[in-house]
Amino acid sequence: MEFAVLGWAPDGPTLELDYRTFSYAGKFVMSSTGKAVAREDETVVGAVAFNDDRTDASTLWLRYVTVHEDRRGEGIGPRLLAFTRERGAENGYDRLKIAVNNPFAYEAGYRAGFSFTGETTGIAELVLVWPADRSSETYQAGLDRYRDRDLSEAETSLLARKQGVDPPTVVTAPPSSGNGI
């Protein structure tokens, strides 16, 4: 698997993903966001779109993350987030944020080194930040927010397995493939 940044905001590339197999596929055709991808055999299996925070130039917002539906659960999302986190830090961003709308995305963010801020945005999205406090209390506080929602059986099962446990270990960011910017 290779990881690459295809470009940075505001002059990011467009990326056409199949809407039938990638969530948020339409968001990746916008050229106003940067893009990073995970590829296997030249085929995109995961993507993230990002842009500068409108009020803080030292903060990078990760806007949309998607993994091909057949590849979910393989750890591609956390590794892609960790890769993007490292490339962002290398490009002068002191802080990265992401808003997540489900327990699986929350867990992926934590595995990539992010932590819950206690804030929500949009339609009940939890805001995660890097770097930040990664205490068990902070981790569980975010999970508790999801426990009050109407969830799928898979989401409820994940929350049950995570009850009372410490945050997951942070995955190592994969190196850049050299392809891309």
C-alpha positions as CSV (number, residue, x, y, z in Angstrom):
1,M,0.0,0.0,0.0
2,E,1.3,3.5,-0.8
3,F,0.2,6.8,0.6
4,A,0.6,10.1,-1.2
5,V,-0.5,13.8,-0.9
6,L,-1.9,14.7,-4.3
7,G,-2.1,18.5,-3.5
8,W,-2.8,21.1,-1.0
9,A,-5.6,23.6,-0.6
10,P,-6.7,26.0,-2.0
11,D,-5.4,24.6,-5.4
12,G,-6.0,20.9,-4.7
13,P,-6.6,18.3,-7.3
14,T,-9.9,16.8,-8.1
15,L,-10.5,13.1,-7.4
16,E,-13.3,11.1,-8.9
17,L,-14.4,8.2,-6.7
18,D,-17.3,5.8,-7.4
19,Y,-20.2,7.0,-5.3
20,R,-21.4,3.5,-5.0
21,T,-18.3,2.3,-3.1
22,F,-17.0,5.4,-1.4
23,S,-18.9,7.6,1.1
24,Y,-18.7,11.3,0.4
25,A,-17.4,10.6,-3.1
26,G,-18.9,13.9,-4.4
27,K,-16.8,15.9,-2.0
28,F,-13.6,14.8,-3.6
29,V,-14.3,16.5,-7.0
30,M,-13.9,19.9,-5.4
31,S,-10.6,21.5,-6.2
32,S,-10.6,23.9,-3.2
33,T,-9.4,21.2,-0.8
34,G,-6.1,19.3,-0.6
35,K,-6.2,15.5,-1.0
36,A,-4.2,12.5,0.2
37,V,-4.8,8.9,-0.8
38,A,-4.0,5.4,0.0
39,R,-3.4,3.3,-3.1
40,E,-2.9,-0.3,-3.9
41,D,-1.8,-1.3,-7.4
42,E,-2.5,2.3,-8.6
43,T,-6.1,2.0,-7.4
44,V,-7.4,4.4,-4.7
45,V,-8.6,2.5,-1.7
46,G,-8.9,5.5,0.7
47,A,-8.9,9.3,0.5
48,V,-9.0,12.3,2.7
49,A,-9.8,15.9,1.8
50,F,-8.5,18.9,3.9
51,N,-8.1,22.6,4.0
52,D,-6.8,25.5,6.2
53,D,-8.9,26.6,9.1
54,R,-10.6,29.8,8.2
55,T,-9.7,31.5,11.4
56,D,-6.3,29.9,12.3
57,A,-3.7,29.4,9.6
58,S,-1.7,27.0,11.8
59,T,-4.7,24.6,11.9
60,L,-5.5,22.1,9.1
61,W,-9.1,20.7,9.0
62,L,-9.5,17.1,7.7
63,R,-12.9,17.4,6.0
64,Y,-13.8,14.1,4.5
65,V,-12.3,10.6,4.9
66,T,-13.5,7.7,3.0
67,V,-12.4,4.1,2.5
68,H,-13.6,1.8,-0.3
69,E,-16.5,-0.2,1.2
70,D,-14.8,-3.5,0.5
71,R,-11.7,-2.4,2.4
72,R,-13.3,-1.0,5.6
73,G,-12.0,-2.6,8.8
74,E,-8.5,-3.1,7.5
75,G,-7.0,-0.1,9.3
76,I,-6.6,1.9,6.1
77,G,-8.5,4.9,7.5
78,P,-6.3,5.3,10.7
79,R,-3.1,4.9,8.7
80,L,-4.3,7.5,6.1
81,L,-5.2,9.9,8.8
82,A,-1.8,9.4,10.5
83,F,-0.1,9.9,7.2
84,T,-2.0,13.1,6.6
85,R,-1.3,14.3,10.1
86,E,2.5,13.8,9.6
87,R,2.4,15.6,6.2
88,G,0.4,18.4,7.7
89,A,3.0,18.8,10.6
90,E,5.8,18.7,8.0
91,N,4.1,21.5,6.1
92,G,3.9,23.9,9.1
93,Y,0.5,23.0,10.7
94,D,0.7,23.0,14.5
95,R,-2.7,21.5,14.9
96,L,-5.1,19.3,13.0
97,K,-8.8,18.9,13.5
98,I,-11.4,16.5,12.2
99,A,-15.2,16.2,13.0
100,V,-16.5,12.7,13.1
101,N,-20.1,11.5,12.9
102,N,-20.0,7.9,14.0
103,P,-18.1,5.6,16.5
104,F,-16.1,3.9,13.8
105,A,-14.7,7.3,12.5
106,Y,-14.1,8.3,16.2
107,E,-12.1,5.1,16.8
108,A,-10.1,5.7,13.5
109,G,-9.3,9.2,14.6
110,Y,-8.1,8.0,18.0
111,R,-5.9,5.3,16.3
112,A,-4.4,8.1,14.2
113,G,-3.4,10.1,17.3
114,F,-6.3,12.5,17.6
115,S,-8.4,13.2,20.8
116,F,-11.9,14.4,21.6
117,T,-12.0,18.1,22.4
118,G,-15.5,18.0,24.1
119,E,-16.9,20.1,21.2
120,T,-19.4,19.3,18.5
121,T,-20.0,20.9,15.2
122,G,-22.3,20.4,12.2
123,I,-25.0,17.8,12.8
124,A,-23.7,16.4,16.1
125,E,-20.2,15.7,14.8
126,L,-17.6,15.3,17.5
127,V,-14.5,17.4,17.1
128,L,-11.1,15.6,17.5
129,V,-7.8,17.4,17.6
130,W,-4.1,16.6,17.3
131,P,-2.0,17.1,19.5
132,A,-4.2,16.8,22.6
133,D,-5.0,15.0,25.8
134,R,-5.4,11.3,25.2
135,S,-6.6,10.3,28.6
136,S,-9.1,7.5,29.2
137,E,-11.6,10.0,30.6
138,T,-11.5,12.1,27.4
139,Y,-11.7,9.1,25.2
140,Q,-14.7,7.7,27.1
141,A,-16.4,11.1,27.2
142,G,-16.6,11.0,23.4
143,L,-17.8,7.4,23.3
144,D,-20.5,8.4,25.8
145,R,-21.9,11.0,23.4
146,Y,-22.5,8.2,20.9
147,R,-24.1,5.9,23.4
148,D,-27.1,8.3,23.6
149,R,-27.8,8.0,19.9
150,D,-29.9,5.6,17.8
151,L,-27.1,3.4,16.4
152,S,-26.7,0.4,14.2
153,E,-26.0,-3.0,15.8
154,A,-22.4,-2.8,14.7
155,E,-21.9,0.6,16.3
156,T,-23.6,-0.5,19.5
157,S,-21.3,-3.6,19.6
158,L,-18.2,-1.4,19.1
159,L,-19.3,0.9,22.0
160,A,-19.9,-2.1,24.2
161,R,-16.4,-3.5,23.5
162,K,-14.8,0.0,24.2
163,Q,-16.7,0.6,27.5
164,G,-14.1,1.4,30.2
165,V,-11.0,0.8,28.2
166,D,-8.1,3.0,27.5
167,P,-7.7,4.8,24.1
168,P,-6.3,2.7,21.4
169,T,-2.6,2.7,20.6
170,V,-1.6,5.2,17.9
171,V,-0.7,3.7,14.5
172,T,2.6,4.6,12.9
173,A,2.3,7.0,10.0
174,P,3.3,5.2,6.8
175,P,6.0,6.9,4.8
176,S,5.2,8.9,1.7
177,S,5.3,6.9,-1.5
178,G,7.1,9.7,-3.3
179,N,4.2,10.0,-5.7
180,G,2.4,13.2,-5.3
181,I,3.4,16.4,-3.7
